[in-house]
Amino acid sequence: MPKFVVIFSNMLFFVFFILRAYAFFVFTCSILELNPVENKFRTFLCRLPLLISEIVTLSSPWTKAVFSIESTGYQRGYFYNIIVLNFAIYLFMSTYAVIIFRGKLKAKREFYGVLFYLLLLTIGLIFRILLPKYLLMDTFCVMTIISINLLFMNPEYFIERRTRLFNSEGLRIILQDTTRQKYNTIFAFVIRHYQEAVEIYGAKQMDVGIRLIGLYLRRILPKEKLFYYRSGRFVIMTKSSVDVSAVIKKIEERFKSPWLSDNVELYLEARFVEVSPDYEMYDSDIVINTLVNALSKANNSTDKSHILVGREMFDTIQNNTAIKRALEKAIENNKIEVFLQPIMDAQTNTLVGAESLCRIRDDKGEIISPNKFIPIAESNGRINQLGEQVFEKTCKFISENDMSTLGLEWINVNLSAAQFMKKDLASDFSNLIEKYNLRPSDIHLEITEAVIVDDDIMNNQIQSLRQKGFLFSLDDYGTGYSNISRLKHSPFSNVKIDMSLVWDYCDNPNLLLPMLIKAFKKTGYSITAEGIETKEIEETMKSIGCDYLQGMYYSPPIPMDEFIKKYTKSS
């Protein structure tokens, strides 16, 4: 064999050996949804080991750096180990990326799958170093490629078994793919009241019905991307050449007829969602979350017209997702902030109490409105942890500061409905009070009317907390359905009149609010008026007998350190 052929074939072997390490690194980045070449500097850093190794290798016919072909045969060069070092560098970079960005992996299967194939490559590299005369590393690389195919490219992971359509994971993968632009139109439909249909027809019959719908979609749309996204939800991605309106009309017509399942007629109704091409501007998670949200609205709507998903809805979901991430980050890192708003004595116009209010910040350090993150915390179950942090930080504040110097007799802390349902709430709060060496009366617990839907639950929980020494304030009176006769039997010490009632009375004075306050005070409650924003509102609320006043007229909620500076009495 000619010498130049031997040199050329060896050079190709080493070139592709080095390139293989970079290929595995790029694949790992794609699994982690990372783009290692999103800017020029990062591109240069990521490719630098590859470029150096390839240049050294390609120069070997002249420099003999990696290999040489002599009269005595094949010889290693003085830089031979650069190919091993290159592989080790990319293996390290891949492992580091998995550890740092493991949160981006959606399933445990993906996390353990990546670790498994990186372990195979590591073992192969060790064999390459210890037993260089044997091609064992190539065997481990082949095993790695097989593992990747089984773990990440196995079609069964992305196919829904009943319909043989792509499943939710398949939808996410395709939306992440750059080729999704070929399918620039998305529409979806949901079987209305799917869970009720399952109860009526039975799970087995509905499984057959779902399969029949999948077969129908595959028949009328054989070249489009079809997905079944659980719970009676179907998603279709089409090319621009498809007349979406005509397809939707055709599917609607089909749903007017029953789906026959083992001699059982399934009468099902579908609601449709159409997505604007703006979806291409958003990442896959935002698109999917927006679709699910829109399908939920369509399912609950009595209006048969289609829901159009545009940029406004995408932006709303994107903002909510950012808020959710900020909330998760704040809770996990104990970064929930507590702001205090003063409560003034109506007779002396001096500080007497304060209300603890939770705040979180976005990535830019800006305060996120509680109206935005509290509903999310309630819906995703994080409200308990949020409330516990607020309570403990309030306890810590009281223990570290002289309350009399601040003019504070107590601080109010809000209880959410979810917290109120927690059976060990009384013992948890009592333990924190003991931990910070406080009196339970230092903290008053505010309960909104929305919490006290069930009188038995309310009374049992309040009695448990009262036995620990806590006092209670009924918050936002006037926004719910409580009445005086009901509250007369409730162990509250204070009633906070909601700002809507306060403002309404100031705009249109009548006998109702003064009589209500008089009745409350005769029953033994003290009264706090919320929403004091002007001197006129302050004077009006004083004149009708309110004991305490709270509102922006005195101060907005401010951080604890600012509260201390503002209200510490000079000696």
C-alpha positions in Angstrom: 0.0 0.0 0.0 1.4 3.4 -0.9 2.8 5.4 2.0 0.6 8.5 1.4 -2.6 6.3 1.6 -1.5 5.0 5.0 -0.7 8.6 6.2 -4.0 9.9 4.9 -6.1 7.1 6.4 -4.4 7.5 9.8 -4.9 11.3 9.7 -8.6 10.8 8.9 -8.9 8.4 11.9 -7.5 10.9 14.3 -9.5 13.8 12.8 -12.8 11.9 13.4 -11.6 10.6 16.7 -11.2 14.2 17.9 -14.5 15.3 16.2 -16.4 12.5 17.9 -15.7 14.1 21.4 -17.0 17.4 20.2 -20.1 15.7 18.7 -21.0 14.1 22.1 -20.6 17.4 23.8 -22.9 19.2 21.4 -25.5 16.4 21.8 -25.3 16.8 25.6 -25.9 20.5 25.2 -28.9 19.9 23.0 -30.4 17.6 25.6 -30.0 20.3 28.2 -31.5 22.9 25.8 -28.2 24.8 25.8 -26.7 26.6 22.8 -22.9 26.5 23.1 -22.5 28.7 20.0 -25.0 31.5 20.8 -22.3 34.2 20.8 -18.9 34.4 19.1 -16.9 34.3 22.3 -18.6 31.3 23.6 -18.3 29.6 20.2 -14.6 30.3 20.3 -14.1 28.8 23.8 -16.2 25.7 23.0 -14.4 25.0 19.8 -10.9 25.9 20.9 -9.8 22.4 22.1 -11.2 21.0 18.9 -9.4 23.5 16.7 -6.1 23.1 18.4 -6.3 19.3 18.3 -7.3 19.2 14.7 -4.6 21.6 13.6 -2.0 19.5 15.4 -3.3 16.3 13.9 -3.5 17.7 10.3 0.1 18.9 10.6 1.3 15.5 11.6 2.5 14.4 8.1 5.1 17.1 8.4 5.6 17.7 12.1 5.0 14.1 13.3 3.2 15.6 16.3 0.5 12.9 16.7 1.8 10.1 14.5 4.3 9.3 11.8 4.9 6.5 9.3 8.5 5.3 9.3 10.4 2.5 7.6 9.9 0.6 10.8 6.2 1.1 10.7 3.6 3.3 12.6 5.0 5.5 15.4 3.3 7.7 18.0 4.2 11.4 17.9 5.3 13.5 20.8 1.8 15.2 21.0 -0.1 11.9 20.6 -1.9 12.4 24.0 -3.5 15.6 22.7 -6.3 13.4 21.3 -7.0 11.9 24.7 -6.8 15.3 26.4 -9.3 16.7 23.9 -11.7 13.9 24.6 -11.3 14.4 28.3 -11.9 18.1 28.1 -15.2 17.7 26.2 -16.2 14.9 28.6 -15.5 17.2 31.5 -17.5 20.0 29.9 -20.4 17.7 29.3 -20.4 16.4 32.8 -20.1 19.9 34.3 -23.1 21.1 32.1 -25.3 18.2 33.3 -24.5 19.0 36.9 -25.1 22.8 36.6 -28.1 22.6 34.3 -29.8 19.4 35.4 -32.9 21.4 36.2 -33.5 21.8 32.5 -34.0 18.0 32.1 -37.7 17.3 32.2 -37.6 13.7 33.4 -35.5 11.5 35.6 -35.0 9.2 32.6 -33.2 12.0 30.8 -31.0 12.8 33.8 -29.9 9.2 34.4 -29.7 8.6 30.7 -27.1 11.4 30.2 -25.1 10.2 33.2 -25.2 6.7 31.9 -23.7 7.5 28.5 -21.2 9.9 30.0 -20.1 7.0 32.3 -19.7 4.7 29.3 -17.5 7.3 27.5 -15.4 7.8 30.7 -14.8 4.0 31.0 -13.9 3.9 27.3 -11.4 6.8 27.8 -9.8 5.0 30.7 -9.4 1.9 28.6 -7.8 4.0 25.9 -5.3 5.4 28.3 -4.5 2.0 30.1 -4.7 -0.3 27.1 -3.9 1.8 24.0 -3.1 -1.1 21.8 -6.7 -2.4 22.0 -9.7 -0.6 20.3 -11.9 -0.9 23.4 -12.8 2.8 23.4 -14.5 2.4 20.0 -16.7 -0.4 21.5 -17.8 1.9 24.4 -18.5 4.7 21.9 -20.8 2.3 19.9 -22.5 1.3 23.2 -23.0 5.0 23.9 -24.6 5.6 20.6 -26.9 2.6 21.1 -27.8 3.9 24.6 -28.6 7.4 23.2 -30.9 5.9 20.6 -32.7 3.8 23.2 -32.9 6.5 25.8 -33.5 9.6 23.7 -34.5 8.6 20.2 -36.8 5.6 20.9 -40.1 6.4 19.1 -42.0 4.6 21.8 -41.2 7.4 24.2 -42.9 10.0 22.0 -45.9 8.0 20.8 -49.3 7.8 22.6 -50.2 4.1 22.7 -54.0 4.4 22.0 -54.0 6.9 19.2 -50.4 6.3 17.8 -50.1 10.0 17.6 -47.2 11.9 19.1 -47.6 12.4 22.9 -46.9 15.5 25.1 -43.2 14.8 25.1 -43.2 14.5 21.3 -45.0 17.9 21.1 -42.3 19.5 23.3 -39.5 18.0 21.3 -40.9 19.1 17.9 -41.6 22.6 19.2 -38.0 22.8 20.3 -36.8 21.8 16.9 -35.8 24.5 14.4 -37.8 22.7 11.7 -41.1 23.7 13.4 -41.2 26.7 11.2 -42.3 24.3 8.4 -45.5 23.8 10.4 -46.4 27.4 10.9 -50.0 26.9 11.9 -51.3 25.2 15.1 -54.8 24.5 16.1 -56.2 22.2 18.8 -59.4 20.9 20.2 -60.5 19.3 23.5 -63.3 16.9 24.2 -65.6 19.0 26.3 -66.0 17.7 29.9 -63.7 14.8 29.2 -63.7 13.5 32.8 -67.5 13.5 33.0 -67.5 11.6 29.7 -65.2 9.0 31.2 -67.5 8.6 34.2 -70.5 8.3 31.9 -69.1 5.9 29.3 -66.4 4.2 31.3 -62.6 4.4 30.9 -62.4 1.4 28.6 -65.1 2.8 26.2 -63.4 6.2 26.2 -60.1 4.7 25.4 -61.6 3.2 22.3 -63.2 6.6 21.5 -59.8 8.3 21.8 -58.3 5.7 19.5 -61.1 6.3 16.9 -60.5 10.0 17.0 -56.8 9.5 16.5 -57.5 7.2 13.5 -59.8 9.8 12.0 -57.2 12.5 12.3 -54.5 10.4 10.8 -56.8 9.6 7.9 -57.8 13.2 7.1 -54.4 14.8 7.9 -51.9 12.1 6.9 -49.0 14.6 6.3 -49.4 16.8 9.3 -48.0 16.6 12.8 -50.7 15.2 15.1 -50.5 15.0 18.9 -52.6 13.7 21.8 -51.9 15.8 24.9 -53.8 13.8 27.6 -57.3 14.3 29.0 -59.1 14.6 25.6 -56.8 17.2 24.1 -55.6 17.0 20.5 -53.0 19.3 18.9 -52.4 19.7 15.1 -49.5 21.4 13.5 -50.0 22.1 9.8 -48.2 23.7 6.9 -49.4 27.0 5.5 -50.9 25.2 2.5 -53.5 23.6 4.7 -56.9 25.4 4.9 -57.3 25.3 8.7 -60.8 26.7 8.7 -62.0 23.9 6.4 -60.3 21.2 8.5 -61.8 22.5 11.7 -65.2 22.6 10.1 -64.8 19.1 8.9 -63.8 17.8 12.4 -66.8 19.7 13.9 -69.1 18.0 11.4 -67.7 14.6 12.4 -68.3 15.3 16.1 -72.0 15.8 15.3 -72.2 12.1 14.7 -71.5 9.5 17.5 -68.2 7.6 17.7 -69.1 3.9 17.7 -67.3 1.8 20.3 -68.2 -1.8 20.8 -71.8 -1.1 19.9 -71.8 1.9 22.3 -72.4 5.3 20.8 -70.2 7.9 22.3 -71.7 11.4 21.9 -68.8 13.8 22.4 -68.5 17.5 21.9 -65.3 19.4 20.9 -64.1 22.9 21.5 -61.4 24.4 19.3 -58.4 26.7 19.7 -56.5 28.4 16.9 -53.0 29.7 17.4 -51.5 32.7 15.7 -48.1 32.4 13.9 -46.7 34.5 16.7 -46.1 31.3 18.6 -42.7 30.9 16.8 -41.4 33.8 18.9 -41.8 31.8 22.2 -40.1 28.8 23.6 -41.7 25.4 23.7 -42.8 25.5 27.3 -44.6 28.8 26.9 -46.4 27.5 23.7 -47.5 24.4 25.5 -48.6 26.1 28.6 -50.6 28.7 26.6 -52.2 25.9 24.6 -53.2 24.0 27.7 -54.6 27.2 29.2 -56.6 28.1 26.1 -58.0 24.6 25.8 -59.1 24.7 29.5 -60.9 28.0 28.8 -62.5 26.5 25.7 -63.6 23.4 27.7 -65.3 25.6 30.4 -66.9 28.0 27.9 -70.5 27.8 26.9 -69.6 29.8 23.8 -69.0 27.5 20.8 -66.8 30.0 18.9 -63.1 29.2 18.6 -60.6 30.7 21.0 -57.9 32.6 19.2 -54.5 32.5 20.9 -52.4 35.6 20.1 -49.4 37.4 21.4 -51.3 38.8 24.4 -52.1 35.4 25.7 -48.6 34.2 25.1 -47.2 37.2 26.9 -49.5 36.6 29.9 -48.4 33.0 30.2 -44.8 34.0 29.7 -45.1 36.6 32.5 -46.8 34.1 34.8 -44.1 31.6 34.1 -41.4 34.1 35.0 -43.4 35.0 38.2 -43.7 31.3 39.1 -39.9 30.8 38.6 -39.2 33.9 40.8 -41.6 32.5 43.5 -40.0 29.1 43.4 -36.5 30.7 43.6 -37.6 33.0 46.5 -39.1 30.1 48.5 -36.3 27.7 47.9 -33.6 30.2 48.9 -35.6 31.7 51.8 -35.7 35.0 50.0 -39.3 36.0 50.7 -39.2 39.6 51.8 -41.6 41.0 54.5 -42.8 44.5 54.2 -44.6 46.3 57.1 -47.5 48.7 56.8 -48.3 50.8 59.9 -51.7 50.6 61.7 -52.5 53.9 63.5 -54.5 54.5 66.6 -57.5 56.6 65.5 -57.7 58.6 68.8 -54.0 59.5 69.2 -52.8 59.3 65.5 -49.8 57.3 66.8 -48.4 54.0 65.6 -49.9 51.0 67.4 -49.5 48.1 65.1 -48.4 46.9 61.7 -49.3 44.3 59.1 -46.8 41.9 57.6 -47.0 41.7 53.8 -44.9 39.3 51.6 -43.0 40.5 48.6 -40.8 38.8 46.0 -38.5 40.2 43.3 -37.9 39.3 39.7 -34.5 38.6 38.1 -34.0 42.4 37.7 -34.6 43.0 41.4 -38.0 44.7 40.8 -40.9 44.0 43.2 -43.6 41.7 41.8 -47.1 42.7 42.8 -48.7 40.3 45.3 -51.8 40.3 43.2 -49.7 38.5 40.6 -47.8 35.9 42.7 -50.3 35.1 45.5 -52.8 33.4 43.1 -49.9 31.4 41.6 -48.7 30.4 45.0 -52.3 29.3 45.9 -52.7 27.3 42.7 -49.4 25.5 42.8 -49.4 24.7 46.5 -46.6 27.0 47.5 -48.8 29.3 49.6 -48.1 27.2 52.8 -44.3 27.6 52.5 -44.7 31.3 51.7 -46.9 31.9 54.7 -44.6 30.0 57.0 -41.6 32.2 55.9 -43.6 35.4 56.5 -44.7 34.2 59.9 -41.1 33.2 61.0 -39.5 36.4 59.6 -42.1 38.4 61.5 -41.2 36.5 64.7 -37.6 37.2 64.0 -38.2 40.9 63.5 -40.1 41.1 66.8 -37.4 39.2 68.7 -34.6 41.4 67.3 -36.2 44.8 67.9 -37.6 46.7 70.9 -41.4 46.9 70.1 -41.9 49.7 72.6 -39.3 51.8 70.9 -41.1 51.4 67.6 -44.4 52.0 69.2 -45.7 48.6 68.2 -48.1 46.6 70.4 -48.6 43.8 67.8 -48.1 42.8 64.2 -50.8 41.2 62.0 -49.9 38.2 59.8 -52.3 37.0 57.2 -53.4 33.4 57.0 -54.3 31.9 53.6 -57.2 29.4 53.1 -54.6 26.7 52.4 -52.7 27.4 55.6 -56.0 27.4 57.5 -56.7 23.8 56.4 -53.3 22.6 57.8 -54.0 20.4 60.8 -50.7 21.0 62.6 -50.8 24.8 62.0 -51.3 25.6 65.7 -48.3 23.5 66.8 -46.1 24.9 64.0 -46.8 28.5 64.9 -46.5 27.8 68.7 -43.1 26.2 68.1 -41.9 29.3 66.2 -43.2 31.6 69.0 -41.2 29.5 71.5 -38.1 29.5 69.2 -38.0 33.3 69.2 -39.1 33.6 72.9 -42.2 35.7 72.1 -45.7 36.0 73.4 -48.5 34.7 71.1 -50.3 38.1 71.6 -47.4 39.8 69.9 -48.8 38.5 66.6 -52.4 38.8 65.5 -53.6 36.4 62.8 -55.7 37.9 60.0 -58.2 35.7 58.4 -60.2 36.8 55.3 -63.8 36.0 54.9 -63.0 33.7 52.0 -61.2 31.4 54.5 -64.2 30.8 56.7 -66.5 29.0 54.3 -66.9 26.1 56.7 -67.9 27.1 60.2 -66.8 23.8 61.8 -63.3 24.0 60.2 -63.0 27.6 61.2 -64.0 27.1 64.7 -61.9 24.0 65.3 -58.8 25.7 63.8 -59.3 28.9 65.7 -59.9 27.1 68.9 -56.6 25.2 68.5 -54.8 28.5 67.8 -56.6 30.3 70.7 -55.5 27.6 73.1 -51.9 28.5 72.1 -52.7 32.1 73.0 -53.1 33.7 69.5 -55.6 36.5 68.8 -57.6 37.0 65.6 -58.6 39.8 63.2 -61.2 39.3 60.5 -59.8 40.9 57.3 -61.5 42.4 54.3 -65.0 42.5 55.9 -67.5 43.4 53.3 -66.1 41.4 50.4 -67.6 38.1 51.5 -70.8 36.9 53.0 -70.4 37.1 56.8 -73.0 38.7 59.0 -73.0 40.0 62.5 -75.0 37.2 64.0 -72.5 34.7 62.6 -69.5 36.6 63.8 -71.0 37.1 67.2 -70.1 33.4 67.9 -66.6 33.7 66.3 -63.6 34.4 68.5 -62.3 37.5 66.7 -61.0 40.5 68.6 -60.9 42.9 65.6 -62.8 43.4 62.3 -61.0 45.2 59.4 -63.5 47.0 57.2 -62.5 46.5 53.5 -61.4 49.6 51.6 -64.2 49.2 49.1 -66.8 49.8 51.9 -64.7 52.7 53.3 -64.4 54.4 49.9 -68.0 53.8 49.1 -69.2 55.4 52.3 -66.9 58.4 51.8 -68.3 58.9 48.3 -72.0 58.3 49.4 -72.5 58.6 53.1 -75.4 56.6 54.6 -76.4 55.0 57.9 -75.3 51.5 57.0 -71.6 51.6 57.8 -71.9 53.7 61.0 -74.6 51.3 62.3 -72.5 48.3 61.3 -69.5 49.7 63.2 -71.7 50.5 66.2 -73.1 47.0 66.2 -69.6 45.5 66.0 -68.3 47.6 68.9 -71.3 46.6 71.0 -70.5 43.0 70.3 -67.0 43.5 71.6 -64.9 44.0 68.5 -62.4 46.7 67.8 -62.6 48.2 64.3 -59.9 48.9 61.8 -60.6 50.9 58.6 -58.5 50.0 55.6 -57.8 52.2 52.6 -57.1 55.5 54.3 -55.6 57.5 51.5 -56.5 61.1 52.3 -57.0 63.4 55.3 -60.8 63.5 54.6 -61.1 59.7 54.7 -59.2 59.7 57.9 -61.5 62.2 59.6 -64.6 60.5 58.3 -63.5 57.1 59.7 -62.7 58.7 63.0 -66.1 60.3 63.2 -68.0 57.0 62.8 -66.1 55.3 65.6 -63.2 53.3 64.0 -60.4 52.4 66.5 -57.6 51.8 64.1 -56.7 53.2 60.6 -54.5 51.7 57.9 -53.6 53.0 54.4 -51.4 54.8 52.0 -52.1 58.1 53.7 -49.7 57.0 56.5 -47.3 54.8 54.5 -47.2 52.2 51.8 -45.8 48.8 52.9 -42.1 49.3 53.4 -39.1 46.9 54.0 -38.4 46.1 57.6 -35.2 48.1 57.8 -36.9 51.2 56.5 -39.7 50.7 58.9 -37.2 50.6 61.8 -35.6 53.8 60.6 -38.9 55.6 60.1 -40.6 54.7 63.4 -37.9 54.2 65.9 -38.5 56.8 68.7 -35.6 59.0 69.6 -34.6 58.7 73.2 
